[in-house]
Amino acid sequence: MALLMPFRDSLGTPLYEGSTKVLLLGAGELGKEIAIEAQRLGVETVTVDRYDNPPAAQVAHRHYTIDMRDGAALKAVVRRERPDAIIPEVEAINTDALLELEEEGFFVVPRARATKITMDRIALRRLAAEEAGVPTTPYKFASDPEELEAACEEIGFPCIVKARMSSGGLGSSVVFRRDQVRDAYETARRKARGYGGEVIVEGLCRFDFEITELALAHYDPNGEVGISFPKPVGHLRSGSHYHVSWQPFVLIDEETGASKSPLQAFGGQLHMSEDVTTRDLLWRSEHDGEVLSAETAREVEEQCYEIAGKVVRKLIGEGGAIEGLGIFGCELFVKVDEGGKPKVYFNEISPRPHDTGMVTIATQDLSEAALHVRAVLGLPIAGIKVLTPGAAHVILSSEDSKWAPGYGRLSRALGIPGVRVLLFGKPSTYKERRLGLALAISDDILDARRKAMEAAHLIEGGIRYGR
């Protein structure tokens, strides 16, 4: 059975015989960008999600509301629609059903096996550290509280306990003392999406900054499959949730051989201004405000490309050949020693566009969603260019259980030079739910980050909450 979408030279017309069709499993804001890019190519677009009127369904041809963890329901939708490609966009999917559908001949992006592994933290850590051989933090696995206590003691406190299968940080706890281990185990067990008794414990990485590398498996114009590496995206989180991203992660002045602006690292002044929801941080980077050398920046990039490439090849490689297409959001930690020597560590990877990568809507000639759609359809990609520095900042809800929010202060936000605003159209809120994104471009990354922050905070203060 072929696992790779053939090289494509033509597309059909949606809703008619011979149409080219994609089925999105998950219809959030990332799915919306995928759907928009598919629609631009005249691709028939069908979405699936757990609730009605999610963002991507608002720009799709059809939508199904089901629990995607229900394998029978998932298979019924796929068999009815018979799409050219099944594109997972979220974690809450029955991956065994995807494996079965792939055996039936459906194309699962990038491959059903890769989707299953990346949703399983234990399988993914084994693949990355033990098969691909990339640097990670220390880790152990445990299947009961007693094993977890021993694992935490061996890793050392503080450490992080995570559910084997979850998303968005659900089921994760920072453990400082032995008497907190059992509570951490119960939290991981309750919040897990399957494999409820098994957990992973990881050593805490006191990184200086984080990067997402958007590795892309695709056809080139000659029909050869390879992996391309766009410029790394820098990002910061609020707890376990994405908050701010920018590209490129640093701008180098070739005349001086150093970064044009001082490094704004984890826990620095700009970070604390951007993320007003930040809790007490466990550490702050000692390199905040320092100038980064061109040599250090290049070394960080090379390590990012190498690590992402090794993991992607293990996920979709088959006998030395690449047997899968699409974009992979590879999350990486970067630590810089006293001598300026960087060390990059693998954290996680998602076989789809990444929330931090939405900044590419403003910065690249082809956004991450455009690249993903082209790649999974078997269309060629000749190259990827960063056109301008830029930043993205989330727009968050501050209230729970409100319907049909409205958005004010848009004229002030859009009056900031270089700013664009994306409002996702989510029908209801919960506290800190991502409702939109402020994008900003500038010749200077720090200026772009400040503009995006200002626009996002303006809109957050102007949200009108219904009942």
C-alpha positions in Angstrom: 0.0 0.0 0.0 1.4 3.4 -1.0 1.8 5.8 2.0 2.9 8.9 0.0 0.6 11.2 -1.9 1.7 11.1 -5.5 3.3 14.2 -7.1 0.4 16.2 -8.4 0.0 18.4 -11.5 -3.8 19.1 -11.4 -6.7 19.8 -9.1 -10.5 19.4 -9.6 -13.5 21.7 -9.0 -15.1 21.6 -5.6 -18.6 20.0 -5.2 -18.4 18.4 -8.7 -17.2 15.1 -10.1 -13.4 14.9 -10.0 -13.1 17.4 -7.1 -10.0 17.3 -4.9 -11.2 16.9 -1.2 -9.6 17.2 2.2 -11.1 16.3 5.5 -9.9 18.3 8.6 -10.0 16.5 11.9 -10.2 19.5 14.2 -11.6 22.9 13.1 -10.0 25.5 15.4 -7.9 28.5 14.3 -5.1 26.4 12.8 -7.7 24.4 10.9 -9.3 27.6 9.7 -6.0 28.8 8.1 -5.7 25.3 6.5 -9.2 25.5 5.2 -8.7 29.0 3.8 -5.5 27.9 1.9 -7.3 24.8 0.6 -10.2 27.0 -0.6 -7.8 29.3 -2.4 -6.7 26.3 -4.5 -10.3 25.2 -5.2 -10.1 22.2 -2.9 -13.3 20.8 -1.4 -13.0 21.2 2.3 -14.8 19.3 5.0 -14.3 19.8 8.7 -14.9 17.7 11.8 -15.0 18.8 15.4 -16.6 18.2 18.8 -18.8 21.3 18.7 -20.9 23.3 16.2 -19.7 26.3 14.3 -15.9 26.1 15.1 -13.6 28.5 13.2 -12.7 26.3 10.3 -16.3 25.2 9.7 -17.2 28.8 9.0 -15.1 28.7 5.8 -15.6 25.1 4.8 -18.0 23.4 2.4 -19.4 21.0 5.1 -19.0 20.2 8.7 -19.6 17.2 11.0 -20.0 17.4 14.8 -18.8 14.2 16.5 -16.5 13.0 19.3 -13.4 12.2 17.3 -12.2 9.8 20.0 -15.2 7.6 18.9 -13.5 5.4 16.3 -16.8 4.2 14.8 -18.1 7.8 14.3 -14.8 8.9 12.8 -14.6 6.0 10.4 -18.2 6.6 9.3 -17.5 10.2 8.3 -14.3 9.3 6.5 -15.9 6.4 4.5 -18.9 8.7 3.6 -16.7 11.6 2.4 -13.8 9.5 0.9 -11.4 12.4 1.0 -8.1 12.6 -0.9 -6.3 13.5 2.3 -7.2 13.3 6.0 -5.6 16.1 7.9 -5.5 15.8 11.7 -5.4 19.2 13.4 -5.9 18.3 17.1 -4.8 15.6 19.5 -8.2 14.3 20.7 -8.5 11.7 17.9 -8.8 8.0 17.9 -5.5 7.1 16.3 -6.2 3.4 16.1 -9.1 4.4 13.7 -6.6 6.4 11.6 -4.4 3.3 11.4 -7.3 1.2 10.2 -8.4 3.9 7.6 -4.8 4.0 6.3 -4.9 0.3 5.8 -8.0 0.7 3.8 -6.1 3.0 1.4 -6.9 6.5 2.8 -4.1 9.0 3.0 -3.6 10.2 6.6 -1.3 13.2 7.0 1.6 12.8 7.4 1.1 9.1 8.3 -1.2 7.4 10.8 1.8 6.0 12.6 3.4 9.4 13.0 0.2 10.9 14.3 -0.2 8.1 16.9 3.4 8.4 18.1 3.3 12.2 18.4 0.2 12.0 20.6 1.9 9.5 22.9 4.6 11.2 25.0 6.3 7.9 26.0 6.5 6.6 22.4 7.7 10.0 21.2 10.4 10.4 23.8 11.7 6.9 23.0 11.7 7.7 19.3 13.5 11.1 19.8 16.0 10.2 22.4 16.6 6.4 21.8 16.0 6.1 18.0 16.8 9.5 16.6 19.5 10.2 19.3 18.7 13.9 19.8 19.4 15.7 23.0 16.5 15.8 25.6 16.1 16.5 29.2 16.5 13.4 31.5 13.3 11.3 31.7 11.7 8.2 33.2 8.4 6.4 32.8 6.1 5.2 35.6 2.9 3.2 35.8 2.0 3.6 39.4 2.6 6.1 42.3 5.5 4.0 43.8 7.3 3.9 40.4 6.8 7.6 40.0 8.2 8.4 43.4 11.4 6.5 42.5 11.6 8.1 39.1 11.3 11.6 40.5 14.0 10.9 43.1 16.3 9.7 40.3 15.5 12.6 38.0 15.8 15.1 40.9 13.5 17.9 42.2 11.9 20.0 40.8 10.7 17.9 37.9 7.7 17.7 35.6 5.1 14.9 35.6 3.1 14.6 32.4 0.2 12.4 31.3 1.2 9.9 28.6 -1.5 11.3 26.3 -2.9 14.8 26.7 -2.7 18.2 25.1 -2.4 21.9 26.1 -0.6 21.0 29.3 -3.5 19.0 30.7 -2.3 16.6 33.3 1.1 18.2 33.8 2.5 19.2 37.2 5.7 20.6 38.4 6.8 18.6 41.4 9.1 20.1 44.0 9.0 17.5 46.8 8.3 13.8 47.4 5.0 14.5 49.2 3.6 16.0 45.9 4.3 13.0 43.8 1.0 11.1 44.4 -1.1 14.2 43.7 0.8 14.7 40.4 0.2 11.1 39.5 -3.5 11.4 40.1 -3.7 14.7 38.1 -2.0 13.0 35.1 -4.2 9.9 35.4 -7.4 12.0 35.5 -6.5 14.3 32.6 -5.0 11.7 30.3 -6.6 10.8 27.0 -6.0 7.1 27.2 -3.2 5.1 28.8 -4.4 6.6 32.1 -2.0 4.7 34.4 1.2 5.6 32.6 3.1 8.9 33.0 6.4 10.4 32.1 8.6 12.5 34.4 11.1 14.9 32.9 13.9 16.9 34.3 13.3 20.7 34.4 15.1 22.5 31.7 16.0 26.1 32.7 16.1 27.3 29.2 17.0 30.9 28.0 14.4 30.9 25.2 12.2 28.5 23.2 12.1 27.9 19.4 9.7 26.2 17.1 11.2 24.7 13.9 8.6 24.2 11.2 10.2 21.4 9.3 8.5 20.7 6.0 8.4 17.4 4.1 7.4 18.1 0.5 8.0 17.6 -3.2 10.3 19.9 -5.0 9.6 21.1 -8.6 11.3 18.0 -10.0 9.0 15.6 -8.0 11.7 14.7 -5.5 10.8 14.5 -1.8 12.9 16.3 0.8 12.7 18.2 4.0 13.0 22.0 4.1 13.7 24.1 7.2 12.2 27.7 7.4 13.9 30.2 9.7 13.2 29.2 13.3 10.3 30.9 15.2 11.0 32.2 18.7 8.2 32.0 21.2 7.2 32.4 24.9 4.4 30.6 26.8 2.1 31.4 29.6 2.5 28.3 31.6 2.1 25.5 29.0 0.1 27.7 26.5 1.5 29.7 23.6 1.5 33.4 24.2 3.9 35.3 21.9 6.0 34.3 18.8 8.3 36.0 16.3 10.3 35.2 13.2 13.2 35.1 12.7 14.2 34.3 16.3 17.0 36.8 16.1 18.1 39.4 13.5 21.9 39.6 12.9 23.7 42.8 11.8 26.2 41.5 9.3 28.5 44.5 9.8 28.8 44.1 13.6 28.5 40.3 13.6 26.0 40.5 16.4 22.2 40.7 17.0 20.6 44.0 16.1 18.8 44.0 19.4 19.6 42.6 22.8 18.2 39.2 23.5 14.8 39.3 25.2 15.0 36.0 27.1 12.7 34.0 29.4 11.6 36.0 32.4 13.0 39.3 31.0 11.3 42.6 31.2 9.6 42.3 27.8 8.4 38.8 28.5 6.8 40.0 31.8 5.1 42.9 30.0 3.8 40.7 27.2 2.4 38.0 29.5 0.5 39.8 32.3 -0.9 36.4 33.3 2.5 35.0 34.1 2.7 33.2 37.5 5.8 33.2 39.6 8.5 32.0 37.4 10.8 29.2 38.5 13.8 30.9 36.9 14.8 33.8 34.8 17.4 33.7 32.1 20.8 35.2 33.0 21.2 36.2 29.4 18.3 38.6 29.1 19.5 41.9 27.6 22.7 40.4 26.2 23.8 40.8 22.6 23.9 37.5 20.7 26.8 36.8 18.4 26.2 35.8 14.7 28.2 32.6 15.5 25.9 31.7 18.4 22.8 32.4 16.3 24.0 30.3 13.4 24.9 27.4 15.8 21.4 27.6 17.3 19.9 27.4 13.8 22.0 24.5 12.7 21.2 22.5 15.9 17.5 23.2 15.4 17.6 22.0 11.8 19.6 18.9 12.7 17.3 17.9 15.6 14.0 18.5 13.7 15.3 16.7 10.7 16.4 13.6 12.6 13.0 13.3 14.4 10.9 13.9 11.3 12.9 11.3 9.4 12.3 8.7 12.1 8.6 9.6 12.1 8.0 9.3 8.4 11.0 7.4 7.1 10.7 4.0 5.5 13.8 2.1 4.4 15.7 5.4 4.0 12.9 7.0 2.0 10.5 9.7 3.2 7.0 8.3 3.3 5.0 11.3 4.5 4.3 14.9 3.6 3.4 18.1 5.5 4.7 20.4 8.2 6.0 19.5 11.6 6.1 21.9 14.5 9.2 20.9 16.5 9.4 22.5 19.9 12.9 23.1 21.2 14.6 24.5 24.3 17.8 26.6 24.0 20.3 27.1 26.8 23.4 29.3 26.4 26.4 28.8 28.7 28.6 31.5 30.2 30.9 31.4 27.2 28.0 31.9 24.7 27.9 28.3 23.6 24.3 27.2 22.8 22.8 23.8 23.4 19.4 22.9 21.9 17.1 20.2 23.4 14.2 18.5 21.9 10.8 18.9 23.7 7.9 17.8 21.5 6.7 17.7 17.9 3.3 18.0 16.2 2.7 16.6 12.7 0.8 19.7 11.6 1.0 23.5 11.7 1.9 24.9 15.1 0.2 27.7 17.0 3.5 29.6 17.3 3.9 29.3 13.5 0.8 31.5 12.9 3.3 34.4 12.8 4.3 33.2 9.3 1.0 34.6 8.0 2.8 38.0 8.4 6.5 37.1 7.9 6.8 34.5 5.1 5.9 34.4 1.4 4.0 31.2 2.2 2.4 30.8 5.6 2.8 27.5 7.5 -0.8 26.6 6.5 -0.2 27.3 2.8 3.0 25.2 3.0 1.1 22.4 4.7 -1.8 22.4 2.2 0.6 22.4 -0.8 2.7 19.6 0.7 -0.1 17.2 1.6 -1.7 17.6 -1.8 1.5 16.5 -3.5 2.1 20.0 -5.0 5.7 21.2 -5.4 7.3 23.9 -3.2 10.3 25.7 -4.8 11.4 27.5 -1.7 10.4 29.4 1.5 11.4 33.0 2.2 11.1 35.2 5.2 10.0 38.6 3.8 10.0 40.7 6.9 10.6 40.4 10.7 7.3 40.0 12.6 5.6 39.0 15.8 2.3 37.5 16.9 0.5 37.9 20.3 -2.5 36.0 21.5 -5.9 37.7 22.3 -7.3 35.9 25.3 -10.7 35.7 27.0 -10.9 36.8 30.6 -14.3 35.2 31.4 -15.9 31.8 31.4 -19.0 30.4 29.7 -19.9 33.5 27.7 -21.5 33.3 24.2 -21.0 35.4 21.1 -18.3 37.8 22.4 -17.9 41.1 20.6 -14.6 42.9 20.0 -14.0 46.6 20.5 -11.0 48.9 20.3 -10.3 47.6 16.8 -9.8 51.0 15.3 -7.1 51.8 17.9 -5.4 48.4 17.4 -5.5 48.6 13.6 -4.2 52.2 13.7 -0.8 50.9 14.9 1.5 50.8 11.8 2.2 47.3 10.6 -0.5 45.6 12.7 -3.1 43.0 11.5 -5.7 41.3 13.6 -7.2 37.8 13.3 -10.4 37.1 15.1 -11.1 33.4 15.2 -14.9 33.5 15.5 -15.1 31.0 18.4 -18.8 31.0 19.6 -18.1 30.8 23.3 -15.4 31.6 25.9 -13.6 30.1 28.8 -10.9 31.8 30.9 -7.8 32.4 28.9 -9.3 30.8 25.7 -7.5 32.0 22.6 -10.0 34.2 20.7 -7.7 35.9 18.2 -4.2 37.0 17.3 -2.5 40.3 16.8 0.2 40.3 14.1 2.8 43.0 13.6 5.7 43.6 11.1 8.6 45.9 11.5 12.3 46.2 10.6 13.1 45.3 14.2 11.8 42.2 16.1 11.5 44.0 19.4 9.4 46.7 17.8 7.2 44.1 16.2 6.7 42.3 19.5 5.8 45.6 21.3 3.3 46.5 18.5 1.7 43.1 18.6 1.5 43.2 22.4 -0.1 46.7 22.4 -2.7 45.7 19.8 -3.6 42.4 21.6 -3.9 44.1 25.0 -6.1 46.8 23.5 -8.5 44.3 22.1 -8.5 42.1 25.2 -9.7 45.2 27.1 -12.4 45.8 24.6 -14.0 42.4 24.5 -17.8 42.5 25.2 -19.0 39.3 26.8 -22.6 38.1 26.2 -24.6 36.0 28.6 
